[in-house]
Amino acid sequence: MLCLVMTRVSYGGRRQGTGSLTLWFSLTDCPQDAMETLLARCFEETGIRVAATAFENEQALGAAFEEGRPDLLFCGHVRAANLGGELAKLKSPLPVPKELRDVGPAPGASFIPAGSRLPLLLVNTAEADAAFEDLEALLDAADTDTPYLAGDCWAELLYTACASLGETVRGDMAQDAKNETWAALYNRLALAAFRGGLVSRESAAQYVLQGVVPCAAARSTELAALPKNDRSFRALPLPMPAGGETVYPAELMGFVLLEGADTETAERFAAWLWQGPRVDFAASAGLVQISSVDSAEGKSTPLAKLLEELQKAGALVWPGAEDPFFQSREAAEREMRAALDLLN
């Protein structure tokens, strides 16, 4: 079964290798071409061979963990923290910026940060107004009898909106519905779903690129493959609700070192990544750079510029790994989609 949902890429060529690692990642966390480019460059510059297995989604990746473990796992800081005692540590921790030292499990030692992902808005400007005054305006525009707005994760959309207003969301509809702010925004979503304006699918950005809907609330990693020369597709900040602060809860994405890995080879991989390749990797993977001084020359796409602007504006915050919402995000999204689907 797993053969149907994963792709393995091993870099070896004819060069003499100087160590090898295994890596697992989900295609919902990182574009495959971005990872392939990084690992090919790693082999060319260091001789380290990384055999990467790409899984279709997190569910397939989680199922694989029942059968074995890789040396490295690429994921977000919340999933990394949930691995608990299964992590190993580098002997020489990386110099992680101060603002990231409390994000995830032992950043720089067990967790090698690569960049942050956050929710954005993708708009086909030929079919929709790119200037939404606030989130309410976007949801009102979706209150139509034709598909208008797709979403990667409606639960995360409401979490982000409530965070901008200082409200707490737990990822339990019965509990969150008691919050007037959450309930009001959910009702707008529900009305749009009832009228036929919502499309609830993974990889929501593809629905915009394929002309199915004008707009999509999608994670930045899903926008990494935007057409570079097509000005009709624009990545924009996700609108905040009326009166809300510009705050985007972000996930720190990176490579987790699992117990039993070849730590000596992992040390060299981490040192190589940190010296510069992480900058180009973040740009190609749709991630916010680790540091405001990082810049990917030659890869300054509109998406990269937008992410850089949000970083410099201080708009990113990183929820603690124990945050109740992030601990139940997948279940919360399934529950919300089931409820919205009943309205279609």
N, C-alpha and C positions, 0 to 999 in steps of 0.2 A: 504493500500500500504506500509506504513512504517513497518508493521509487517514482510514484506518480506525482509527488508534490515537491520534489527537491531536485536541484541541479548541482552537480559537483564540478568544480573547476580547480585543477591542480597546475601550478606553475613549476616547470622543471627545466624544459628545454635541454640543451646540451652542456650547460654550464655546470661546473662542479658545485654542488650545494654545500652550505655550511650550517645546516640545521633545518629542521622542518617543524611545522605546527599544523594543527587542524583548527578550523574555524567554522562555526555555524552562525547563520544570520537569517532573518526573515525578510522577504522582499517588501513587506509592509514597513520595515524599519530602514532599509537602505536600497537604493536602486542598484540592480545587479551590475550595470556597466561601470558605475562609480567604484564598486568594490573590486571588480576585475582589474580595472586600471591601476588601483592602488597596489594590489598584490603582485601584478606583473612588474610594476616599478620596484617593489620591494625585492623581488628576486633579482632583477637586473642590477640593483645598486648594492645589495647585501649578500646575495646568494641564498637567502632564507627562502625555503619553499613553503608556501602556505596552501594547504588543500582546503578549499572553502566549499561548504555545502549550503546552498540557498534553498530555503523552504518557502512555500507559497504564502504561508501566513503563520501567526504565532501559535495557532492551535496545532498545526503540523509540527512545528518546532518543539512544542511542549510534549507531544506524543513521542518524539524521537528521544527525549531525555529518559524515557522509560527503558530504553535499550542501551544507552551509552552516554558518554560525555566527550566533548571536544576539549582542546586546550584553551581555546578562546571562544567567547560568545559575544557577538555584537548586539547590544540592546540598550534600553534606556536605564536610567539610574534606579528607577523603582523596581524593575525586574531584577536588576543586579543585586539590590539590597535583599530581595526575597530569597536569594540563593544562600544567604546566611553562611554557615560553616563550610560550604563547598568551595570557598574561594582561597586562592593562594595569594602571595604578595611578592612584589619585586623587592630585591635586596636594596636597590637604590631608587627610592621614590622620585617621580618626576616633579618639577617645580610648578605645580598647579597654581593658577592665580588665586589670590586670597578669597575672592567672592565664591569660588567653587569648592573650597576645602571641606565644607560641610555637606556637600551635595553627593548623595550616593555612598556606597561602601568604600572607604579608604581611597578616595580619588588620588590618582598618581601612583598608587601602590597595587591595589587589587583591581582598580577601575581606571582604564586609560582613556580620558575624555577625548572626543574627536570634534564635538560641536553640539549645539542645541537645536532641537526642532520645536516649532510652535505652530499654532493654527493661523492660517491666512485665508484670504478670499481671492479666488480666481474668477475673473470676469471676462467674458467675450464682449468687448466694447461695441461690436457691431450690432449686438442684440440687447444690451442692457446699459443703463447709466452706471458709469464707474464711480460716481460720487454719492455714496449713501451717507446721509447725515449721521445716522446711528444704527444700531442693530435693529431697533424697532422698524426703521424704514426699510431695511433689507427684508425682514420677515413680512412686512405689509406688502412688499412687491411680490413676494412669493404666494400671496393670497390670491391665486388665480386658477383658472380651470385648465391651464396648460403647464407642463413641467417647467419649473423656473430655477429651483435651488436644489442642488445635491449636497450631501454631507457625508464626510468620513465617519464622524462620531457626533451625533446630536447631544449626547450626554456631556461630552467635553465642551461643546459650544456653550451650553448653559452654565457649565462650571466656570468657563472663562468669563462669561458675562457677569456672573454673580461675584467672582473674585474682584472685578473692576469696581464693584459697588461695596466691597468689604463684607460680602455675604458668604456664609459657609454652606457648601454642598457636600453631602455625604455619599451620594451614589445609590440612594435608596428612594425610589419614587414616593413611597408612602410617607417617608420622613421629609423629603425635600418639598413635597407638595404643601407642607405647612408653612413654608417660606413664601411670603407674598411675592417677592421679586421673582423667584424661580417659577412659581405658579403662573404669574402673568406672562412670562416669556414662553413657558411651555404651552400655554393656551394659544399664543400666536402661532407657534409651530403646529399645534393640533388643527387650528383653523386652516392653515395652508395645506396640511396633509388631507383634510376633508375635501377641500376644493380641488385638489389634484396638482398643487404646485410644488410638492416635495418629491425628491427621489432619494431613497435611502439605500445606498450601496457603498461597498468598499471602493477605493480608488475613485473617489468622486470627481477628481480633476479630469479624468478621462471622459466623463460625460460632457464636460464643457468642450474639450478638444474635439470630440466627435460630433458636436453640434446638437446634442440632445437637450441640454439646458444652458442658459446664459451664465449662471453663476454656480460656484461650489465653495463650500467651507471645507478646506482641506489642509492637511498637515504639510509643512514646508517641504518635507522629503518627497511628497507626491508631486511637487511642482518642479523638481529638479530637471525634468526632461521637457520643459516648455520649449516650443519652437523659438529659436534665437532670433530669427528675422521676421517673425510674424507679429506685428504691432497690435493686432486685434485681440490678443490674449494678454491680460495684465494681471500680475500678482500684486495684491494690495493688502494693507493691514486689515485684519478682521475688524469691522466696526464695533465699537464699544456701545453698551446701552446708554441711553440718555442720562447724563449726569455722572457717568462712570469715569474713572481714571484710566489712562492708557497703560494697562498692565496685562502682560501675556504670560500665563503660567507655562513654563517651558520644560521639556525633558532633556536632560543632559544625556547624550548618546555617546557610547564608547565601547571599548573592548574590555571584556571582563576576563581575568585570568582565573581559570578553574583549578581546583585542587588536583594534583597529579600531573600537571602540565610540565613541559620542559622549561623550567624557569630561566635557565641560562639563555636559551634561544629567545624566550619571551622578553628578557631584559634587552637584548639587542634589537628586537623588533620595536619595542616601546621607545628606546632611545632614538632609533632611526625615524620613527613616526613623529616624535616630538620635535625633532630638529627642523622640520619644515614640511614634509609631505602631508601632514594633517591639514595644512592650510588649503592646498589644492583639493584634497579629498572633501573637506567641508563644503567648498564652493561647488563641487560637482554633485554632492549628495543632498544639497538643499538644507545645509545646517548653518546656524549662526557660528561665526568664528569663536574660538576660545578666548581670544584677547582682542581688544580694540586696536592693537597695533598690527595685528595680522592682516595681510592683504594677499590675495591670489592674483598676481599679475597675469594678464591675458585672459582671466576668467571672470572679469567684472561684468557679469550679466545683469539684466534688470533685477532678477531675483536676488542675486548676491548684493547688489546695491541696496535693495529694500531691507534685507536682513541686517546689513551693516548700519543702516540708519536707525533701525529699531534698537540695536545694541547700544549705539552711541547715545540714544535718547534715554537709556536706562529703563527701557520698557519691560525687560525680562525679569521674571522671578522664578525660582525653582522650588516647587512644593517639596516638603519633606517626604522621604520614601514611605513614611508611616501614614501619610495623608489618607483618610478614610476613602475619599473618592477614588484616588489612584489605585488603592487596594482592591476596589470593586468595580473599576471602570468597565471591563468587558461585560460583566453581568449587568451593570447599569445600562449599557448601550443595548444589549439584547432585550432587556425589559422595556426600554423606551421605544425601540423599533417595533416590537410586538404591539405595543399600545397604539403607535401611530399607524401601523399597517392596517389595523382594524378600522381605521377611519377612511381609508382609500375607497 
